[in-house]
Amino acid sequence: MVSQSTITRGLGAAAILLTGAFTAPPLQAETIHSVTQVSYDSVGRPLCAAVRMNPAAYGTLPSSACDLGTESPTFGPDRITKNTYDDAGQLLQVDQAYGTSVQRAYARYTYTVNGQKWTEKDANGNLTTLEYDGFGRLKKLRYPNTAIGAGTSSTTDYEDYTYDANGNRQTWRRRNGATISYSYDKLNRVTLEDQPAITGVQTATEKDVYTRYDSLGRITWKRFASTSGSGVSYAYDGLGRLESTTDMHGRPLGYLYNAAGARTRLTYPDGNWQPYTLDNLNRLTSSGMGSFNFTLSYDSLGRMTSVSRNNSTSTTYGYDGLGRLSSMTQNLVNTAYNVTWTFNGRNPAGQITSWGATSTVYDYEEIASSTVNTNYDGLNRDTGISVLSGGYDTNGNLANETTPSASDAATKRCMTYDNMNRLLKVAKCSTPTAPDLIMTYDPEGRLAAYTYGSTTTEFLYDGVNLIGEYIHSSATGHASDGMSRRYIHGTGTDQPLLWFIGSGIASGGQFYITNYQGSVIGVSNSAGNVPELYKYGPYGEPKNAQGAKFWDGARFRYTGQYAIKEAELYYYKARVYDPMYGRFLQTDPIGSKDDLNLYGYVKGDPVNGSDPTGLKGECFGKLCNNSAGHTPKSRQAQQDQYDRTHPNMAKGGTLVVAGTVGGGVGVKGSHSRGIAVDTTGKSSGIKTTTVTAGGGANASNGVSVTVEMER
């Protein structure tokens, strides 16, 4: 145990002094990358969190995280989020960009006498109301009225819930009035999801989902319409590992594992299999299929450093001292397509503000005809569409995008959805002779197939990863058709690495070339040549090498999601995304847990984040260091520069100093090589915490500071 430790930057230019009781070795660091300061009230609740944006003032920070420091001429004012509580300790208000000219009340809450959230109001004054039954269970969720800033909730736009005696949700009344019912077994597991009929779409039983379990509680199958209907099934080995699956078309997948439980083989329905060669840490080091393979290399900290392909192409990665991607290089046979990106332009909040590239071949130019609406109603719907009859359906899904002033009305889409807000149909609103796109889903909710004209494409999944397509005409049926496309993934989600056109694996393979977002920017064939390039705007707007809007080509595109070219949409698993709007077409299935704007994409920061599930935005690896979401920005500002004032906070009740030790990189959180001090006032033995950088004290009791440093 020690009571004091000093961390000194190179040449003694900066020192951090921690006073308190903790155990940690001294750390040497050279560069402070970011400082997050948190102040607490007298009972230990986080009051303010400030991401300090002026590196030149890290040594003279305000004593309170609620106070702005000296503004950075480059990065703007500090990003402060302030919480306000009532006497019962309930969070009443969250202010963002606190103390600046653009301060806003991001969220305001009221509570019932039992302490449950009653209302939730966003920055525009749109109010959501929650009602509860006598057992404190959510009974009704009332959405805001459509008039922006009305400050009231609708009495007709709501969801309603009932429960059985065990507290299981028994019915779910959707916003459109349809009611979904649930049945449970004696262990309170769902056995039936009873979907109501949709006129012209499905019968009263057609999409009911029956579920069964084994004696260990694992799902063994899910089926439509009855216990003998079509569906998906799962089998497990003696150690409880998934051994095989069968999709709703009867196509099986098989799995093998090593002694540590890591997957070593995936067998496709046609008997071809993908091997996984793993190192002693069970990291994937090589894989492929047929005559196409790739190898992956890692550094001593487990970060991927290269992907080498047997067509003489490779990708290499470099990292800074905090483990963030600092460079990425694509080495291709045709050197005209070679590029190195460098990501050295970051602000103190960890966001990329600029990057360099050695080639312009992948650069994007704005589509001249694109327009962006900035007017939304009380439900955050596009007002140019919501004013139309049928512009949005009663569940909040975008249904008809044609506006009275649309100059390209013939190309506008009309959409139909099921009761779970899954997209079922896309048609040209004013061109009834054009073929419709009809989409169907499996009992797991995954897109199982779509039909466009006389052609049907069926999808094969390994979990959430798309690994195969079967394309056939209405005259042949799927049974006689071999695999049309085969996809080979890494061990992560949204990591497509290789694909084959046709059922064979001896030829026809192409490797994916991606950027730091995981967006596919090209493919390379067996000779290492690049037959196609793909470019993207900041929100995924697609173009080809010639600069035209382009949806053809590879299935996997922006952020590794797959494109539905017939609808000009990306499928993000839980919902679909339109890059020309920069918004999802459906509301978020998890409600406001990620964002009060239920249609928003990664809180307006697509350069630093993605939404791999369609449910919640995430940072790209270690590209940003915030843990409470991305900075809200307008679409145009995203293209030009980063908004300097909106908040980008990191949560914390712990003082963490992260830096390199013995060549390793520090990480946020308590760590054997880091220093962690609880400053909430609840731990005995810790009286004061003082952090000094370059001289002045910048924290006291009731304040914590997170400092990220690089040696």
N, C-alpha and C positions, 0 to 999 in steps of 0.2 A: 504494500500500500504506500502510495505517495500522496502528498498534499499539493504538489505543484509540479508542473511540467512546462517547459518552454520549447516551442517549435520555431526554429529560425530559418528564414529564407536564405538563399545563397548570399554571401557577403554581408550577412546581418542586416539586410535592407528591410526585413519585416520580421516581427516576432509575434507569437500568439501565446499569451500567458493564461493558463487555466488554473483557477484556485478552487479546490474542493477535494473530496476524497474519491479517488478512482485508481484503477490499476491499468497502466499502459506504458509501453516503452516510448522514449522520445522519438519523434518522427522528423525527418529532414524533408523540406519541400522548397521549391523555388518559385512557383507561380501560383498565386491565388486566382482561381477562375471565377468564383461566384461566392456571394455571401447572402444567406437568407437569415433574417432576424425575426424572432417571434417574441412578442410580449404577452404576458399572462396577467389576468386580474388577480385580486386578492385570494380567490379560492381556486386558483390553478387552471382556469379556463383560458384557452388561447384567445387573446383579444385582437391582436394584429399580427399579420405575417407580411414582412417586407422583403421583396427581392431587390437588393441594392444594385442600382444600375450604373453607378459611377465608380469604376475601379480606382480612380485617383483619390477617392474619398474613403476607401475602406479603413483607413487608419483613424478617421474622425467621424465615426457613425453617430447618429443621435442616440441618446440613451433609451428611447422608446421606439419600438417598431412602428408605432402609429404616426411618427413624425417623419416628414420628408427630409432626406439629406440633400446635399448639394447636387443639383441637377447635372447630368452628364450632357455635354454638348453633342455627343455622338449618339447616345442611347436614350436620352430623354430622362424624365423623372423616375424615381423609384416606383416600383409596382407594389402597392400596398392593398391588402385585403383586410377589412375590419369587420369583426363580429360584434353584434349587440345582443345582450341577453336580458331576460326579465329576472325578477327576484327568485324565481324557481329554477333558474339556470337553463331555461329553454332559449334556444337560438331564435331571436326575433328578426334580425336583419343581417344581410351580408352586403357590405359596400365594397365595390371594386374600384380600382384607380383612385383610392381614397386620398383626398387632399389635392387632387389635380383638377384641372378645368373640365375634365370629362368624367368626373366621379359619378357613379351610378349605383343605385340600390338594385343589385343583381337579383336578390330574392328577399321577400318579406314573408314572415310566417305568423300565424296565430294558432292557438291550441285550445283544446277542449278542457273542461275542468279535470279530466282524467289524465291530462298531459299528452294527448295524442294530437298530431298535426291536424288542424282544422282547415286552414286556408294557406295557399301558396300564391304569392303575387310576384310576377316578373318585373323587369325594369321598365316595361311599357305600361304597367298597371293592369295587366291581364290576370284575372283571378281564377284559380282552381280551388274547388271546395271538396273536402272529404267528409263523409258521414259514416258513423259507426253504429253497430247494433249494441244490445245490452251487454255483450261479452267483450266489447272493445275491438271487434273485428270489422274490417272495412266493409261497409254495406253499399256505399254509393260514391262514385267519383264523378263530380260535375265539372264539365269543361268550361273554359271562359266563354262569355258572350262574344259574338263575332266582331263587335265594334271595338277597335283598338283603344285600350286605356279605359274601358267602361268600368272596371273595378268591381264587376259582378260576375257571377257564374250562371250558366244557363240552367233552366229547369227542364229543358227537353233534350239537351245534348249531354248524355251521361252514360256511365256503365253501372251495373247493379250486380251485387253478389249475394248469394245465400250459402249456408253451411249446414252440414249434417251434425249429428250429436257429438261427433269426435273432432269437430272443427275443420273438417275437410271442405274445400269449396265444392258446393253441390251444383250450383248454376252460375252462369256468367252471362248476364244480359249485355250485349254489345251496344255500341252507340247507334247502330242502325236498327235496333229493336230485336234482332235475332238473339235467341237464347241457346247457349251451349250447356249441356248437362254432363255431369261426371258421375261415374259409379266406382266404388272402391271395394277391395277385398277386406278380409278381417284384419289384415296388417296395414290397412289404410293406404294401400297402393292403388293407383289408378288402373282400372281394368277396362273402362269404356269411356270414350269421349264421344258424346252423342251430338253430331252436327245436324242442324236443321236443314231443310230443303232450301235451295235457291232456285227461283223460277228460271227455267231455261238453262240451268247450269248443272244442278245435282239434285237427286231425289232425297227423301227424308232419311235414308239409310246408307246411301252410296258412299259417303265420306266419313261414316262413323269409324272410329279407330278402336279396335280391341287389342288389349295388351296382356301378355302372360309372362310369368316369372318362374325361375327355378327355385329350389329350396333354399338357395343362398341369396335370394332377392335380386338376381340378375335377370334382365329382360331376355327372354328367349324368342319372342316374336311380337310383331305388331302387324295387324291385318285390317283391311278395309271391309266394311259392310257386314261381316260376320266372322265367327271364329274359324271359318274355312275359306275366307276370302283371300285375295292377293295381298302380299305384303312383304315384309323383311323379316329375316330370322337370324339368330345368333347362337353359336355353340362355343363351349369353353373347355379348356383342358383341365386336368386334375389340379392345377395350381391356380385356377381361376382366370387364366389368360384367354383372351379371345382367340379361338382356334379357327373358326370359319364364319362367314356370313353369306347370306343369299339375298339378292335384291328382289324386287317385285316382279321381275321378268324371269326369275329362276336362275340367275347367273351367280355362281359361287366364287368366293374369294377364300384363300387359305393363308394361314400365318404360321411361321416358326419362330422360335426364340432361343436365345442362349441361356446359360445357367443363371445369369443375372436378371433374366426377364426382359432383355432388350430384343427387339425384333431383328431377325436375321434373314427373313425371306417373306415376300409377298407373292402369292401365286394367283395369276389371272384366270378367268374362266376358260381360256383356250389352252391352259397348261403352261404357258410361258411364265417365267417368274423373275422377279427383281431381287437380286441378292443385296444384303446390307453387310459390308465389311466394317467392323467396328474396332476401335482401339481399346486399350485396357480401361479407359474411362467411358466406354460404350458410346463414343462419339462416332458418327458416320465418317469413314475415311475413303470409301470408294463404293460405287454402285453403277448401275447402267443396265443394259439389256442388249442381247445380240452382239453386234460388233461395235456398239456405241457405249462408251463408259466414261466416267469422270472420277477424279480423286479430289479430296478435300484435305487441306492442311490447317493446322491450328498453332497458335503460339503457346507459351507456357501458362498463359492465363485463360486458355480455352477459347480465345477469339479466333474466328475463321480468318486465315491469312490468304488463302488462295483456293480457287477451283480450277483444276486443269482438266482439259477435255482431250480425248484422243483424236481430235481433228486439228491439232496444232493451235488451239486457241486457249486462252486462260483469262481469269479474272483475279486480280490481287487487291488486298485491302490493307490500309494502314490506319493506325489509331493514335490518338494523342494520349497524354499521361493520365487522363480520366477515363480512358477506355472508349471514348467517342470516335466514331469513324472520321478520320481526317483526310483520307484519300481513297480513291477507288479507280482501278485501271482496267480497261478492256483491251487485251492484246489479241488481235485478229490477224488472219492470214493476209487479207487486203489491208494494208496499213492505212489506207484512206479512212477506214472506219475505226482506227485506234483512237482511244481517248483516255485521258486521266482527269478525273475531277478532284479538286481539293476543296475541303470544307473548313477553311480556316477563319472564315468570317462569321463569328458567333457573337451574340450579345451576352451580357452577364446572366441572362435567364436561360442560356443554353440553346437558344434558337439560332438556326442558320439565318444569317442576314445577307450573305453573298457567297458565291462559290466561283472557283475558276475552272476552266475547261481548256484542254489543249486542242480541241476540235469543235467546230460549230455544226457538225453534221447532224447532231441530235437536237439542236436548238429548235424551239417552237416559236411560231409567229401567230399572233392572235387571229382567229377567224373573223374576217371583216364584218360578216353579216350577223354575228352573234350579239345579242342584247341581254342585259342583266337587269331584272326588276329589283327595285329596292323598297317597294311598298308592300306591306303585309298587314293582315287583319289581326284581330285579337287571338286567333288560333295559330298565328304565324303562317297562314296560307297566303299564297301569292294573290294580291288583290285584283290583278288583271284577270285571273282565272276564277277566283272565288265569287266574283259578281255574276258569273254566268250560271244559268240554271244547269246543274249537273257538272259544273267545273270541278268540284270535289264531291265525292260521294259522302253519305252520312257517317261513314267511319273515318272520314278525314283523308281518304286517298285521292290523289290527283287522278281525275277521271276523264277530263276533256280539256286539252290545252289550247284549243282554238279560241282566240280572242277576236272581238269585232274588228279590230284594226290589223289583224294578222295578214301580212302580204303573201305569206306562204301557207295559206290555210289548207291547201291540198295535201301538204305533207304533215299536218298536225295529227296527233295521235289521240284516240279515245281508248280508255283502259277499263277493264272489268276486274274485280277482285272477289275473293271468297270472304267468308266471315272472319277469317284469321288475318285478313289484309294481305294475303298472298296474291300476286298478280296472275290472273287467269287468261286474259285476252288483251291483245293490242291490235287495233284496227285504225285505218286512215279514216278520220272523221267524215270527210267530204268526198271520199273516193270509195264508194261501196263495192266497186268491182275489184279492188285490190285485195290480195289474199290476207286473211287474218293470221295472227300468230296466236296459237292456242297452247297454253302451258298447263302441265299437270305435275303433281307432287306426290312423293311417297309418304307412308305413314309417319316418317320422322320429320316431315316438313321440308325435305330437300327437293329441289327441282329435279323431277324424274325424267321428263321428256317435254319436248315442244314440237308442234306441227305447224309448218308454214307451207301453204299450198298443199301439194300432194306428198311432201317430204316430211318424215318424222325423224327427229334426233332423240335418241334415248341415252341417258347418262348413267355411268357406273361410278360408284363412290367407294373410297376407302375412308370411312369416317366422314369427315367434311371435305376431304380432298377428292376432286374430280380426277379419275384415272382412266376413263375410257368413254368412247362414244360409239353408238351404233346408229348409222344413218341408213334409212330405207324408204322406199316408196310405199304408199298405202296398199299396193297390190301384192307385195311380197310378205309382209309381216316380219317381225324381228328374228324369228327362229332360224330362218334360212340365211341371214346376213351375218358376216363376220364383223369383227371390230373394225370400225372406220378410222378411229384415232385412238392412240394409246399414249398415256401421259405417265412420266416417271418423275417422282418427287423426292426431295430430301426428307429428312425426318421431322422437319418443322411444318407448320401450317402455312399455306400460300407460298410454297417453295418449289414451284415446277422447274425442273432442270432439263428435261429432254422430252421430245414427243416423236411419235411415229405416225405417218400417214399411211393408212391401210393396215391390214391385219398382220403383215409380216414384220419381222424384226431384223432381217438380214440387211435391209437397205431402207431408205426413206426416212431415216432418223434425222432430227434437227435439234440442236441445242438452243436453249433460250439464253439470250443476252439481256441482262437487266441493269437498271440503275440502282442507286442507293435506296429508293423507295420499294424496290422489288417489282417495279413496273417493267414489263417486257418492252425493250427498245429495238429488238431485232432477233433474228434466228440465224444460226450458222449450220450449214449442211456438212456432209461427210468430208468434203474437201476444204472446209473451213471458210467457204465463201458465205457472203451475207446476201441472200436473195431479197430480203425485205427489211425495211426500217420502220419504226413507229415513233412518233413524237407526241408529246402531250403538253397541254396547257397546265396551269397550276392546279386546276381541279379535274384533270384527266381528260380534257378535250382532245380527241384523237386526230392526228394527221399522219400522212405518209411522207415519204422522202420528197415527194413533189409538192408538198404543202397543201394538199387537198384533205378535207375531212374524210376520215378513213376508218371503217369498222370491219373490213374484211381482214383475212389473214389469220394469224394465230388466235386461238381461243383465249388464252391467258393474256391479259393486257395490263391495265392500270393497277398499280399496287398488288399485282399478282391475282386480281380477281378476274373472273371470266366474263367476256363480252357476249352480249346477245345482239348480234349485228342487225337482225331483222327488226328489233325494237329500238336500236341505238341506245342501249342501256347496259350498265354493269350489274351483274348479280352478286350481291354482297351477303349471300346466305340467308339472313333474316329478312331482307328487303332489297329493293332495286334502287339504283342510284343513277341520276342523270347528270353527266358532267357539264352539260351546257347550262343547266340551272345551278350546279354546284350544291344540289340538295337531293335528299331522298324523296321518293314519291309517296311513301307511306310514313306514318308516325312511328316513333321508336317503340318496339314491343316492350321495352323495359320502362317506358314512361319517361319521367323527368330525372331519373337517377344520373344520367350522363349530362344532360343539357335541358334547360327549360324550353328551348326551341326544339320541338319534337321532330323537325325535318332537317335540322342542321347537320352539316358534315364536318367532323373533327373541330368544331368550334371555330371554323373559319381559318384554320391553319394547316392546309394540306401539304405545305413544304416540310413540316416537321412531324406530321402524324398521318395515320391511316385508321381505318375502322374495319379490321379483318372479319368481324362477325356481323356488321351492320347494327350492332348494339351499343358499342362504346368505343370512343376514339382512344388511340394509343400513340405514344411516341415511337419513332423509328429507332429501335435499339436504344443506344445511349446518346442519340442526337440531341435530346433536350433533357434537362434535369428537373423539370417540374413534375410534381406528383398530383396536382389538382387540376389538370386539364390544360388545354392550350389557350393561347391568347386570342380573344375574339377580334376579328378584323373584317373589313369589307373586302369583297372580291377584288376590286380594282387595286386597293392598297396592297393586297397580297402580291400582286404582280410587280408593283413598283418598289415598295419598301415596307418594312415592318412598322406597324403602328407602335409608337413609343410609349403609350400611356396605359393601355389596358393591362390588367394584372396577369401575372404568371407565377403564382405562388407555389411554394413547397411546404407541405404540412410538417409539423414537427413539435415534439415536446422534449426533444433531446438535442444536446449540443454534440455535433459530430464534426470532427476534423478528419477529412479524407485526403490521403496523400500517398506517395509511393514509399515503399519500404523494401529494401533489398531488391529493387527492380520490379516489385509488384505494384499494382495500382490500388489505391484506396477506394473503398465503396462507402456509400452513405449507410448509416446504421451501425449498431454496435458490432465490433469486429475485433478479432484478436490482435489485429495490427492497427487498429484505430483507437480513438479516444472518444468515449461516450459519457456524457455527464447529464444526469437528470436535473433539470432546473425548474421543475414545476413547484418546488417547495414541499413536495410530499415525501421525499426521501430523507431520512435522518442522516446527519453527518455532512450534508452539503449546505454550507451557509451562503457562499457567494460564488458567482461565476463571472470572471472577468476575461474578456478576450481583447487582446491588443494587437493591432496590425499596423506596423509602421509607427507606432508610438501611442496614440491615445486610447483610452478605455472606451469600449463601445457596447458593453453589456453589463448588467448588474442582476441582482436577485430578481427573479420573475421574468427574465429575458433569456432566450436561447438564440444562439447564432450557429448556422450551418455554414461551414467554410469548405469549399472544394479547392484543392491545391494539386499542383503537378510538380514533380521533381524535375 
